[in-house]
Amino acid sequence: MIYSAPRNGREATPHWKAARQGRLVMPFCEACGVIAWPPAGACTRCRGALAWRECSGAGVVVTFSVVRRAVQPEWKDAVPYVVAFIDLDEGGRILSNIVDCDPADVRCGARVTARFVPTTDPELGLPVFHLQPA
């Protein structure tokens, strides 16, 4: 399945471009050190400047939902699929899909690792996550 491209030309473009290269980069606040996701012009916590840094791509499922009825027509053949909030090991939380697993195997607290998938825009990719073996 080819994922729809995120909107290019916005604050998160470095994130999407790095994902196309197989890397997870997130905006970190240079003043207080937290991940500022979703990105904005400045840190929402302290208003500090943001800098993009590479992350490991490892994290933990905080909460998730199994989608059984596709919201978008291009996803109709992918149901059921999992949408989850992932707490990254470096801090910060990201919303993504958990792929290549039985949705019944997903649990809060499960360890996950990022993978990267192409999108309809050849310059942009998306991070998705897969379950780490128990």
Phi, psi and chi 1 to 4 in degrees:
 res  aa     phi    psi   chi1   chi2   chi3   chi4
   1 MET       -  135.0  172.3  176.1  157.2      -
   2 ILE   -96.4  125.8  -62.0  -69.3      -      -
   3 TYR   -79.6  147.6  -71.7   73.6      -      -
   4 SER   -63.9  142.9  -62.2      -      -      -
   5 ALA   -74.0  142.3      -      -      -      -
   6 PRO   -68.8  167.4   20.9  -26.7      -      -
   7 ARG   -73.5  118.2  -66.7  164.6   87.6 -169.0
   8 ASN   -80.2  157.3 -163.3   -4.3      -      -
   9 GLY    84.9   14.8      -      -      -      -
  10 ARG  -114.1 -176.4  -59.2 -175.1   57.2  138.2
  11 GLU   -59.2  -29.1  -69.3   90.4   -4.8      -
  12 ALA   -88.8    3.9      -      -      -      -
  13 THR   -53.2  -41.2  -63.0      -      -      -
  14 PRO   -58.9  -34.4  -25.5   34.9      -      -
  15 HIS   -63.1  -48.6  175.2   77.2      -      -
  16 TRP   -68.8  -38.3  -48.5  126.1      -      -
  17 LYS   -67.5  -40.5  -74.3 -171.7  174.4 -171.8
  18 ALA   -64.9  -37.7      -      -      -      -
  19 ALA   -61.3  -34.9      -      -      -      -
  20 ARG   -64.3  -26.9 -175.3   61.1  175.8 -170.8
  21 GLN   -92.1    3.7  -60.7  166.6   -2.2      -
  22 GLY    80.9   28.2      -      -      -      -
  23 ARG  -128.3  145.9  -59.2  179.5  -57.5  117.4
  24 LEU  -103.8  112.1 -179.9   63.8      -      -
  25 VAL  -116.6  141.5  -61.7      -      -      -
  26 MET  -132.6  152.9  -59.1  -66.0  -72.5      -
  27 PRO   -82.0  120.0   28.0  -31.5      -      -
  28 PHE  -104.9  143.2  -80.5   78.9      -      -
  29 CYS   -77.2  126.7  175.9      -      -      -
  30 GLU   -71.1  -21.8  -66.8 -179.8  -39.5      -
  31 ALA   -88.3  -50.1      -      -      -      -
  32 CYS  -107.8   -7.9   67.5      -      -      -
  33 GLY    81.6    4.9      -      -      -      -
  34 VAL   -88.6  154.7  -59.3      -      -      -
  35 ILE   -74.4  130.8  -70.6 -179.8      -      -
  36 ALA  -108.1   78.2      -      -      -      -
  37 TRP  -117.2  133.0 -172.2  -99.5      -      -
  38 PRO   -69.5  153.3   21.3  -26.4      -      -
  39 PRO   -70.2  152.7   24.9  -31.6      -      -
  40 ALA  -141.4 -170.0      -      -      -      -
  41 GLY   -69.1  -23.9      -      -      -      -
  42 ALA  -155.3  167.7      -      -      -      -
  43 CYS   -61.1  131.3  175.7      -      -      -
  44 THR   -76.2  -13.4   57.1      -      -      -
  45 ARG   -86.9  -47.1 -177.6  174.6  171.3 -165.5
  46 CYS  -127.8   -1.6   74.8      -      -      -
  47 ARG    71.6   16.0  -55.5  -56.0  -58.9  157.8
  48 GLY   -72.4  164.7      -      -      -      -
  49 ALA   -72.3  148.6      -      -      -      -
  50 LEU  -104.2  146.1  -58.6  178.8      -      -
  51 ALA  -135.1  142.2      -      -      -      -
  52 TRP   -85.1  131.3  -68.0   89.3      -      -
  53 ARG  -133.1  148.2  -69.6 -168.8 -149.3  156.4
  54 GLU   -76.3  140.0 -166.4  157.1  -15.3      -
  55 CYS  -115.3  164.3  -66.2      -      -      -
  56 SER   -70.4  -28.6   67.7      -      -      -
  57 GLY    88.1    3.9      -      -      -      -
  58 ALA   -95.5  148.3      -      -      -      -
  59 GLY  -171.0 -166.9      -      -      -      -
  60 VAL  -132.2  138.5  174.8      -      -      -
  61 VAL   -69.9  123.9  175.3      -      -      -
  62 VAL   -91.6  -49.3  176.2      -      -      -
  63 THR  -155.2  160.8 -170.6      -      -      -
  64 PHE  -155.8  166.2   66.6   95.9      -      -
  65 SER  -138.7  140.3 -179.6      -      -      -
  66 VAL   -96.9  118.2  177.1      -      -      -
  67 VAL   -90.4  120.7  179.0      -      -      -
  68 ARG  -109.1   -8.9  -61.1 -174.3 -172.7  -75.4
  69 ARG  -134.4  110.0 -166.4  161.2  138.4 -165.4
  70 ALA   -60.4  135.9      -      -      -      -
  71 VAL   -79.8  -37.0  176.5      -      -      -
  72 GLN  -107.8  139.6  -62.4  171.0  -49.4      -
  73 PRO   -55.1  -36.4  -19.7   27.1      -      -
  74 GLU   -69.4  -11.4   61.4  -93.5   22.8      -
  75 TRP   -96.9   -0.5  -75.0   74.1      -      -
  76 LYS   -59.7  -30.8   68.4  178.9  173.0   55.3
  77 ASP   -86.7   -3.8  -65.5  -29.4      -      -
  78 ALA   -97.6   -9.1      -      -      -      -
  79 VAL   -70.4  146.1  -66.7      -      -      -
  80 PRO   -78.3  147.0   30.3  -33.4      -      -
  81 TYR  -134.9  161.5   58.5   88.6      -      -
  82 VAL  -110.4  130.0  178.9      -      -      -
  83 VAL  -112.8  131.9  177.2      -      -      -
  84 ALA  -142.9  152.4      -      -      -      -
  85 PHE   -92.6  129.2  -84.3  109.2      -      -
  86 ILE  -116.2  125.2  -50.8  -64.3      -      -
  87 ASP   -86.3  116.4  -86.2   -5.3      -      -
  88 LEU   -74.8  148.6  -61.2  171.5      -      -
  89 ASP   -59.2  -30.6  -73.5   -6.0      -      -
  90 GLU   -81.8   -2.1  -68.1   84.7   -2.0      -
  91 GLY   104.2  164.7      -      -      -      -
  92 GLY    87.2  160.9      -      -      -      -
  93 ARG  -132.3  138.3 -177.4  172.5  -74.9  172.5
  94 ILE  -130.8  144.3 -172.3  169.9      -      -
  95 LEU   -97.0  128.8  178.2   66.9      -      -
  96 SER  -157.9 -174.8 -172.3      -      -      -
  97 ASN  -101.9  149.1  -66.3  103.2      -      -
  98 ILE  -104.8  123.7  -60.6  177.8      -      -
  99 VAL  -118.3  167.5  -61.4      -      -      -
 100 ASP    57.7   42.4  -59.4  -29.9      -      -
 101 CYS  -152.9  162.9   67.9      -      -      -
 102 ASP   -74.6  125.2 -177.3  -23.1      -      -
 103 PRO   -53.5  -27.3  -28.3   36.5      -      -
 104 ALA   -67.4  -17.0      -      -      -      -
 105 ASP   -85.7  -11.3  -66.8  -22.5      -      -
 106 VAL   -78.7  134.7  179.0      -      -      -
 107 ARG  -138.7  149.1  -61.3  -82.4 -176.8  -94.2
 108 CYS   -62.6  136.4  -69.0      -      -      -
 109 GLY    92.5   -8.6      -      -      -      -
 110 ALA   -67.7  140.5      -      -      -      -
 111 ARG   -79.6  139.4  -62.2  -76.5  -55.0  161.5
 112 VAL  -135.7  160.2  -67.9      -      -      -
 113 THR  -133.9  142.1  -55.7      -      -      -
 114 ALA   -72.1  144.5      -      -      -      -
 115 ARG  -128.3  170.8  -74.0 -170.3 -176.7  158.0
 116 PHE  -132.7  136.6  -56.3   92.4      -      -
 117 VAL  -123.0  149.3  -65.8      -      -      -
 118 PRO   -73.2  163.8   23.0  -28.8      -      -
 119 THR  -126.7 -179.0   69.8      -      -      -
 120 THR   -68.8  -13.2   53.7      -      -      -
 121 ASP  -100.3  118.9 -177.3  -32.7      -      -
 122 PRO   -63.7  -12.5   20.1  -28.3      -      -
 123 GLU   -94.8  -12.6  -68.0 -175.7    9.0      -
 124 LEU  -120.3  141.1  -52.8  178.7      -      -
 125 GLY  -124.4  178.1      -      -      -      -
 126 LEU  -132.1  138.4  -74.3  174.6      -      -
 127 PRO   -82.3  133.2   26.3  -29.3      -      -
 128 VAL  -126.2  169.8  -63.8      -      -      -
 129 PHE  -126.8  152.9  -70.6   80.1      -      -
 130 HIS  -128.4  153.7   66.3   95.2      -      -
 131 LEU   -70.3  137.9  -65.5  172.6      -      -
 132 GLN   -82.9  147.3  -68.3 -179.5   -0.4      -
 133 PRO   -58.6  142.0  -17.0   25.8      -      -
 134 ALA   -73.2      -      -      -      -      -
